[in-house]
């Protein structure tokens, strides 16, 4: 045994052993098949590539390694190869795929070679996994696609030239801006495209890039229809695998607008410097004015702050007496006064009286203040301001003769004063007096503050007086409204009694007829003139007559009863039937046909039964009065937007247009004197509107009248709507 064999390595002189080693350890998968496509042998790499153990493949058809969709085609190709065996090199451009044991496709390349053996010819297939190479190729193609998309869609001009200056590539933007086609540009140089001076400049810049061996930036000019445009061009060499440049690439961006903006900016900058120089003196004056404005603004803010505090106090206080302490404190604080007094005229305007006094916490003014003091118009400091209506400033109280408390002021150390009026809507209604320990110069903003406070206090007093008057008026209105309701109730009852008078004779007839029958039956029974077998018949006749009397009387009671309104859900048919029973004598007297076209349960309203009966009877009486003898009254119902309409139509002469406008006016009637109160439709309108409804009257001379009572529908009627 040689040394190599002893070490487990094949003997180089032993060709069989060397083949076995090469077969098993080859980096590519190797598959041996017989002419029928049965696998005779595979190496280890084949097992790893396709995911099988070696023994799983031997004896199986080679199509086990082919995807299902390609097996039929593979069999045909295999049979063609067996008929004409030939060597086929790997990588001849076919996109081939193998099938892994788990069913996934494996990108592969296959080299085939026929081999003559002792048992006959076999086919040797060398299979290489090209998954990584395919992925790399795909990545390269994707990168190229993205790069091409960027180049073709950018707003910059991109181009590439060879070392001789001939264009190798231009992008779409180049074509669009300069109106050329790339096939007309490629292979030509700048001298073929541009004026001589521009072409020379472009080519010189290209040479500088090649000389520098790196990227350079230039500003270049190119012609456009609207004139030359300036481009910022970045040019750089493209290097080959040997590190030597083989082309120059350029990316040019139109910066014309930016250049123009820079030029405009420079011009504007120059103008600005000139204007700054020209206006330096103006700015100095403006600064001085601004300082004055700042001072004035500070004063205004102070005034606003003080006025806000007054406004808040007046808004929160119910009376001036409760607001006065805070008002005086705020005013004295703003004016730096030591004592403040609020004087208000009495209701009769005879005197002005001290309503409140405020003094600084560190100042004892007890010997000076005079709560409750009074002055007539023109007397004392408050009386003078009240009479004159203008502020009074006193630099030295000792020199002001009308001031009555000079001695007291000197005792506590008060020297000067400022008093200003409280202005009502039409006249001065009081004054505010401020006193100072030291001589006090009149502050510039103090007059405005005093004027504002005087007006606000006057408005507050006026507003409170108006509120009191409004409350009194409201109370008076409530009493008047109560009386009005009482009178309205009386009118309604009067109209109801009037209707009862019209119905009385008919109701008496309705009661007398069945009552006569009852009395006749009762007399016959009492006298024993009725056979025993007919006694039940007589009793039944008596019962029916009494029931008729009961229904008539109950209807009359329902109509006449006076009680507080109590809305309930009412069946329109049942209510109208009750009304028609009351009106039966009237309709029979005129031989009227009454068509009640509202079936039982067809419509329901939410209303007070007694009041609605009165409204319906009023309308039905009017219809009966208007209809001719032998005429007709048609009653129907309708609904809209949750409301139910009760319609009463007659075939009377109709109502003239000028009269129709007044039919609901109280005490207006077209009936002869003594036949109507003129309140029927007025009361009916009041009843309907009190229920949240309305009254609609449609009439035309010669064509009758239709009156519709619109009332809120009952709950089930609203749901139905």
Secondary structure as the mmCIF struct_conf table of DSSP 4:
data_model
#
loop_
_struct_conf.conf_type_id
_struct_conf.id
_struct_conf.beg_label_comp_id
_struct_conf.beg_label_asym_id
_struct_conf.beg_label_seq_id
_struct_conf.end_label_comp_id
_struct_conf.end_label_asym_id
_struct_conf.end_label_seq_id
HELX_RH_AL_P HELX_RH_AL_P1 UNK A 3 UNK A 6
TURN_TY1_P TURN_TY1_P1 UNK A 7 UNK A 8
TURN_TY1_P TURN_TY1_P2 UNK A 12 UNK A 13
HELX_RH_AL_P HELX_RH_AL_P2 UNK A 15 UNK A 25
BEND BEND1 UNK A 27 UNK A 28
STRN STRN1 UNK A 29 UNK A 33
TURN_TY1_P TURN_TY1_P3 UNK A 35 UNK A 36
BEND BEND2 UNK A 37 UNK A 37
STRN STRN2 UNK A 38 UNK A 38
STRN STRN3 UNK A 39 UNK A 42
HELX_RH_AL_P HELX_RH_AL_P3 UNK A 44 UNK A 50
TURN_TY1_P TURN_TY1_P4 UNK A 51 UNK A 51
HELX_RH_AL_P HELX_RH_AL_P4 UNK A 54 UNK A 57
TURN_TY1_P TURN_TY1_P5 UNK A 58 UNK A 59
BEND BEND3 UNK A 60 UNK A 60
STRN STRN4 UNK A 61 UNK A 61
HELX_RH_3T_P HELX_RH_3T_P1 UNK A 62 UNK A 65
STRN STRN5 UNK A 66 UNK A 66
HELX_RH_3T_P HELX_RH_3T_P2 UNK A 68 UNK A 70
HELX_RH_AL_P HELX_RH_AL_P5 UNK A 71 UNK A 83
TURN_TY1_P TURN_TY1_P6 UNK A 84 UNK A 84
STRN STRN6 UNK A 88 UNK A 88
BEND BEND4 UNK A 90 UNK A 90
BEND BEND5 UNK A 92 UNK A 93
STRN STRN7 UNK A 96 UNK A 99
TURN_TY1_P TURN_TY1_P7 UNK A 101 UNK A 102
BEND BEND6 UNK A 103 UNK A 103
STRN STRN8 UNK A 105 UNK A 117
TURN_TY1_P TURN_TY1_P8 UNK A 118 UNK A 119
STRN STRN9 UNK A 120 UNK A 129
HELX_RH_AL_P HELX_RH_AL_P6 UNK A 131 UNK A 153
BEND BEND7 UNK A 155 UNK A 156
STRN STRN10 UNK A 157 UNK A 162
TURN_TY1_P TURN_TY1_P9 UNK A 163 UNK A 164
BEND BEND8 UNK A 165 UNK A 165
STRN STRN11 UNK A 167 UNK A 170
HELX_RH_AL_P HELX_RH_AL_P7 UNK A 172 UNK A 178
TURN_TY1_P TURN_TY1_P10 UNK A 179 UNK A 179
HELX_RH_AL_P HELX_RH_AL_P8 UNK A 182 UNK A 185
TURN_TY1_P TURN_TY1_P11 UNK A 186 UNK A 187
HELX_RH_AL_P HELX_RH_AL_P9 UNK A 190 UNK A 193
BEND BEND9 UNK A 194 UNK A 194
HELX_RH_AL_P HELX_RH_AL_P10 UNK A 196 UNK A 212
TURN_TY1_P TURN_TY1_P12 UNK A 213 UNK A 213
BEND BEND10 UNK A 214 UNK A 214
STRN STRN12 UNK A 216 UNK A 222
TURN_TY1_P TURN_TY1_P13 UNK A 225 UNK A 226
BEND BEND11 UNK A 227 UNK A 227
STRN STRN13 UNK A 229 UNK A 239
TURN_TY1_P TURN_TY1_P14 UNK A 241 UNK A 242
BEND BEND12 UNK A 243 UNK A 243
STRN STRN14 UNK A 245 UNK A 254
HELX_RH_AL_P HELX_RH_AL_P11 UNK A 256 UNK A 278
TURN_TY1_P TURN_TY1_P15 UNK A 279 UNK A 279
HELX_RH_AL_P HELX_RH_AL_P12 UNK A 280 UNK A 316
BEND BEND13 UNK A 318 UNK A 319
HELX_RH_AL_P HELX_RH_AL_P13 UNK A 320 UNK A 335
TURN_TY1_P TURN_TY1_P16 UNK A 336 UNK A 336
BEND BEND14 UNK A 338 UNK A 338
STRN STRN15 UNK A 339 UNK A 345
TURN_TY1_P TURN_TY1_P17 UNK A 347 UNK A 348
BEND BEND15 UNK A 349 UNK A 350
STRN STRN16 UNK A 351 UNK A 359
TURN_TY1_P TURN_TY1_P18 UNK A 361 UNK A 362
TURN_TY1_P TURN_TY1_P19 UNK A 366 UNK A 368
TURN_TY1_P TURN_TY1_P20 UNK A 371 UNK A 372
STRN STRN17 UNK A 374 UNK A 376
TURN_TY1_P TURN_TY1_P21 UNK A 377 UNK A 378
BEND BEND16 UNK A 379 UNK A 379
HELX_RH_AL_P HELX_RH_AL_P14 UNK A 380 UNK A 388
BEND BEND17 UNK A 390 UNK A 390
STRN STRN18 UNK A 392 UNK A 394
BEND BEND18 UNK A 395 UNK A 395
HELX_RH_3T_P HELX_RH_3T_P3 UNK A 397 UNK A 399
TURN_TY1_P TURN_TY1_P22 UNK A 401 UNK A 402
TURN_TY1_P TURN_TY1_P23 UNK A 404 UNK A 405
HELX_RH_AL_P HELX_RH_AL_P15 UNK A 406 UNK A 412
TURN_TY1_P TURN_TY1_P24 UNK A 413 UNK A 413
STRN STRN19 UNK A 416 UNK A 423
BEND BEND19 UNK A 425 UNK A 427
STRN STRN20 UNK A 428 UNK A 436
BEND BEND20 UNK A 437 UNK A 438
TURN_TY1_P TURN_TY1_P25 UNK A 444 UNK A 445
HELX_RH_AL_P HELX_RH_AL_P16 UNK A 446 UNK A 527
TURN_TY1_P TURN_TY1_P26 UNK A 528 UNK A 528
BEND BEND21 UNK A 530 UNK A 530
HELX_RH_3T_P HELX_RH_3T_P4 UNK A 532 UNK A 534
HELX_RH_AL_P HELX_RH_AL_P17 UNK A 535 UNK A 560
STRN STRN21 UNK A 568 UNK A 571
HELX_RH_AL_P HELX_RH_AL_P18 UNK A 572 UNK A 589
TURN_TY1_P TURN_TY1_P27 UNK A 590 UNK A 591
STRN STRN22 UNK A 593 UNK A 596
TURN_TY1_P TURN_TY1_P28 UNK A 600 UNK A 601
BEND BEND22 UNK A 602 UNK A 602
STRN STRN23 UNK A 604 UNK A 607
HELX_RH_AL_P HELX_RH_AL_P19 UNK A 609 UNK A 626
BEND BEND23 UNK A 627 UNK A 627
HELX_LH_PP_P HELX_LH_PP_P1 UNK A 628 UNK A 628
TURN_TY1_P TURN_TY1_P29 UNK A 629 UNK A 630
STRN STRN24 UNK A 632 UNK A 640
TURN_TY1_P TURN_TY1_P30 UNK A 641 UNK A 642
STRN STRN25 UNK A 643 UNK A 650
BEND BEND24 UNK A 652 UNK A 652
HELX_RH_AL_P HELX_RH_AL_P20 UNK A 657 UNK A 660
TURN_TY1_P TURN_TY1_P31 UNK A 661 UNK A 664
BEND BEND25 UNK A 665 UNK A 665
TURN_TY1_P TURN_TY1_P32 UNK A 666 UNK A 667
BEND BEND26 UNK A 671 UNK A 671
HELX_LH_PP_P HELX_LH_PP_P2 UNK A 672 UNK A 672
TURN_TY1_P TURN_TY1_P33 UNK A 673 UNK A 674
BEND BEND27 UNK A 675 UNK A 675
BEND BEND28 UNK A 678 UNK A 678
HELX_RH_AL_P HELX_RH_AL_P21 UNK A 680 UNK A 690
TURN_TY1_P TURN_TY1_P34 UNK A 691 UNK A 692
STRN STRN26 UNK A 694 UNK A 699
TURN_TY1_P TURN_TY1_P35 UNK A 701 UNK A 702
BEND BEND29 UNK A 703 UNK A 703
STRN STRN27 UNK A 705 UNK A 712
STRN STRN28 UNK A 713 UNK A 713
HELX_LH_PP_P HELX_LH_PP_P3 UNK A 714 UNK A 714
HELX_RH_AL_P HELX_RH_AL_P22 UNK A 715 UNK A 720
#
